[in-house]
Structure formats: C-alpha cells, structure tokens
Amino acid sequence: MSGISRAPIVVGVDGSSDELAIRWATREGSMRGLPLRVVNVLDPPVMARPLDIDLAERFMTYCRERAQQIVDDASSRARSLAPDVEVTPLVVTGQVVPALIEETADARLAVLGSGHRFDATRVRLGSVAAHVSAHARCPVIVARSPVTGELAAALGRGGVVVGVDGSAISEAAIAFAFEEASWRGLSLTVIHAWQTARMPVTFDVAEATREAAEERVLAEALAGWSEKYPDVQVRSSLVRDHPARALMEEAMGAVLLVVGSHGRGRFAEMVLGSVSQVVLRHASTSIAIVRNQESRNR
C-alpha cells in the first residue's frame, strides 16, 4: 500500500490476558499491511534483602527465559492467526509503563489486553493501561471482551462509536474512528454529549441557544469525513448527558469506543481526560484512546 507508513503495531503481552490483544493486533496488522511487534517487559523485582549472587543470577536467568517464552508463544499465536503479518518478538528490560510508552514512539498503534472489564483483581493492569494510554506516542487500543464474553462479538460485529467535542483531540479521535470503521467495514456512531446547570424556566431561550451551538459543534466535527470515507455508514447523535455515561451507553454491544485523551484548554483537558479514564475503567467494550500530534509532543 503506497503512502502508508510501515510503522509497526505494538502489542504488549504478559502471559495472562493476551488473547484479545493478539487478535486485535494481528487483525490490525493484516488490514493495514503493517508489521507486528510483540513486547514483554522484564521488570526485575526489588528484593527485600540481598540474595546469594549465584541464586540471584539463576533467578534472573529464569525471569529472562520466562519473558522470552511469553513473547515467543504470543508471536507464534499471532503468526497462526495472520500468516501474512511480519511478527517480531521483543523482550525489553525496565519498568513496565515507561518501557511500553517508549515502544510507542515509532508505532502506528499500540494494543494492550485486559480480558474482561476492569475489577479490583486487575488493579495493576488497569493502572498500566491508564498510564500508557495517557502518555503513549500513538493511539492505544485496550482490548477487552464484551459482557457476553464472545470474542467474535469483540472482533467482528456491532459498530464503532466515537465521542467528539470540537477540539483538536476530538478531530484526531474522529479521524481514527472513521479509519477503523472503514478498515473493518463497520458503521460509525458519532456522539456529542453536553451538560448545563439546572436553570429556571426563564432561561429557556439561553438553553435553546446553547443547544443550537452544540449542534454546530457536532456538524463541524463531521464536516468532510463522509466524503473522505463514503463507504462508512454514519449516524450522529447530540445528547444532553454526562459524556462518559452517554458514550458507555451507546457503546454497549459496539466493537470499539474511540475517545480523545485531552480537550480544549486547561479545564477541558481535565474534564475530557477524566472522561477517557472513566470509560477506560468501566466501559464494556474495547476502547481506543487517541491523542493529537500536539499532545503527543508534550
């Protein structure tokens, strides 16, 4: 495919929740004609007390061998799923989050697994996904099975949902969403959710003016995209609700929910940043977290 970067798709594996991430990553690689880099981070544990040197060396040898086995097994699985995709196994040493963020520097996309929805038993994984998605240099997909637990539903049925707010980062999110829907042959739902404080009836005119302004935000966010992706069936929705709640409700049964990690200005960055983290922790479908180029260069 001429003009398309050969930047790899990076998939993080840990030997415990890799199946969905591998399936997502290999399908992305096959669709986009991109290589796959399968990464395990060897994070040596800090010992409470010094070990015998020989014992310590044997322990580290075991850790290295185990890490290599994890990436080799995951790579073998990826090759079996997509023989056309070039797969490279890689073990890197360091702290998990910084190491994975570093691996995204030259990547087109990163994929992390989460198994099912986050819960108290998966705090560490949730923390990794939250921190990597907030600081990655490329879009990050956190792959999880839907409430039904059907892998097929997560990978082939339903549609793509994206939240927009008129900011630069939501423009990056909608670009990613249209691209993903087009690659997968799926429909796309574009949602703009907004809230206002409760007001007396006398403020009805102001409310109507605000709603008209929000309708313009949605229309401007969609402008030109259907012409660029005529194959994507698009539905738009203006919702007066908390953005995170509106997105999660719409995304039930969807293949992918796409959100930006930052919004307009300092206050909006805080608000939309919290939206991305809320949906990351509680949505029942796979999630793509997208940052624009300016945000990635911070």
KAQUITA-V489916 format. One record per residue. N is the residue number from 1. RES is the residue in one small letter. D_CENTER is the distance of its C-alpha to the mean C-alpha in Angstrom with 1 decimal. Layout:
N,RES,D_CENTER  N,RES,D_CENTER
This chain:
1,m,24.2  2,s,25.8  3,g,24.0  4,i,20.6  5,s,19.6  6,r,19.7  7,a,17.1  8,p,15.6  9,i,12.4  10,v,12.1  11,v,11.5  12,g,12.5  13,v,15.1  14,d,17.5  15,g,19.7  16,s,18.9  17,s,15.7  18,d,15.0  19,e,15.9  20,l,12.9  21,a,10.8  22,i,13.9  23,r,14.3  24,w,10.9  25,a,11.5  26,t,15.1  27,r,14.8  28,e,12.7  29,g,15.4  30,s,18.1  31,m,17.2  32,r,16.8  33,g,19.5  34,l,17.6  35,p,18.4  36,l,16.4  37,r,16.7  38,v,16.6  39,v,16.7  40,n,18.2  41,v,19.2  42,l,22.8  43,d,23.2  44,p,27.0  45,p,28.0  46,v,30.4  47,m,33.8  48,a,35.7  49,r,38.9  50,p,39.8  51,l,40.1  52,d,42.7  53,i,41.8  54,d,42.2  55,l,40.1  56,a,37.3  57,e,37.3  58,r,37.3  59,f,34.4  60,m,32.3  61,t,33.3  62,y,32.0  63,c,28.7  64,r,28.3  65,e,29.5  66,r,27.1  67,a,24.1  68,q,25.4  69,q,25.9  70,i,22.3  71,v,21.0  72,d,24.0  73,d,23.4  74,a,19.7  75,s,20.8  76,s,23.7  77,r,21.5  78,a,19.3  79,r,22.5  80,s,23.9  81,l,21.1  82,a,21.1  83,p,24.4  84,d,23.8  85,v,20.9  86,e,22.0  87,v,20.7  88,t,21.3  89,p,21.3  90,l,21.1  91,v,22.1  92,v,21.7  93,t,23.6  94,g,22.6  95,q,20.7  96,v,17.3  97,v,15.1  98,p,17.1  99,a,17.4  100,l,13.8  101,i,13.3  102,e,16.4  103,e,15.2  104,t,12.5  105,a,15.5  106,d,16.5  107,a,13.4  108,r,12.2  109,l,8.7  110,a,7.6  111,v,6.9  112,l,7.9  113,g,10.0  114,s,11.1  115,g,13.9  116,h,14.7  117,r,13.9  118,f,14.3  119,d,18.0  120,a,20.6  121,t,20.9  122,r,17.3  123,v,17.5  124,r,17.1  125,l,13.8  126,g,12.5  127,s,13.9  128,v,12.4  129,a,8.7  130,a,9.8  131,h,11.7  132,v,9.7  133,s,6.8  134,a,10.0  135,h,11.9  136,a,10.2  137,r,12.1  138,c,9.5  139,p,6.2  140,v,3.6  141,i,2.5  142,v,4.5  143,a,7.4  144,r,10.3  145,s,13.5  146,p,14.8  147,v,17.8  148,t,20.1  149,g,18.7  150,e,19.2  151,l,17.1  152,a,18.4  153,a,17.2  154,a,13.5  155,l,14.2  156,g,16.9  157,r,18.0  158,g,17.2  159,g,15.4  160,v,12.4  161,v,12.4  162,v,11.7  163,g,13.2  164,v,15.5  165,d,18.1  166,g,19.9  167,s,18.5  168,a,17.6  169,i,13.9  170,s,13.9  171,e,15.7  172,a,12.9  173,a,10.5  174,i,13.2  175,a,13.9  176,f,10.5  177,a,11.0  178,f,14.6  179,e,14.0  180,e,11.8  181,a,14.4  182,s,17.1  183,w,16.2  184,r,15.9  185,g,18.9  186,l,17.4  187,s,18.3  188,l,16.4  189,t,16.9  190,v,16.7  191,i,17.4  192,h,19.1  193,a,20.0  194,w,22.7  195,q,25.2  196,t,28.7  197,a,31.1  198,r,33.8  199,m,36.8  200,p,40.4  201,v,41.3  202,t,42.8  203,f,39.4  204,d,38.7  205,v,39.2  206,a,36.7  207,e,34.2  208,a,34.9  209,t,34.5  210,r,31.1  211,e,29.9  212,a,31.2  213,a,29.3  214,e,26.0  215,e,26.8  216,r,27.3  217,v,23.9  218,l,22.3  219,a,24.8  220,e,24.2  221,a,20.4  222,l,21.2  223,a,24.1  224,g,24.2  225,w,21.1  226,s,23.0  227,e,25.5  228,k,23.0  229,y,21.4  230,p,24.5  231,d,23.2  232,v,20.5  233,q,21.9  234,v,20.8  235,r,21.6  236,s,21.4  237,s,21.9  238,l,23.2  239,v,23.0  240,r,25.0  241,d,22.9  242,h,20.5  243,p,17.2  244,a,15.1  245,r,17.8  246,a,18.0  247,l,14.4  248,m,14.3  249,e,17.7  250,e,16.9  251,a,13.8  252,m,16.1  253,g,16.6  254,a,14.0  255,v,12.0  256,l,8.7  257,l,8.2  258,v,7.1  259,v,8.1  260,g,9.5  261,s,10.0  262,h,13.7  263,g,16.5  264,r,20.2  265,g,22.5  266,r,22.6  267,f,22.8  268,a,20.1  269,e,17.7  270,m,18.5  271,v,18.3  272,l,15.0  273,g,13.5  274,s,14.8  275,v,13.4  276,s,9.7  277,q,11.0  278,v,13.0  279,v,10.6  280,l,8.4  281,r,11.9  282,h,13.5  283,a,11.9  284,s,13.2  285,t,10.6  286,s,7.3  287,i,4.5  288,a,2.6  289,i,4.0  290,v,6.9  291,r,10.2  292,n,13.5  293,q,15.9  294,e,18.1  295,s,15.6  296,r,14.5  297,n,18.3  298,r,19.1
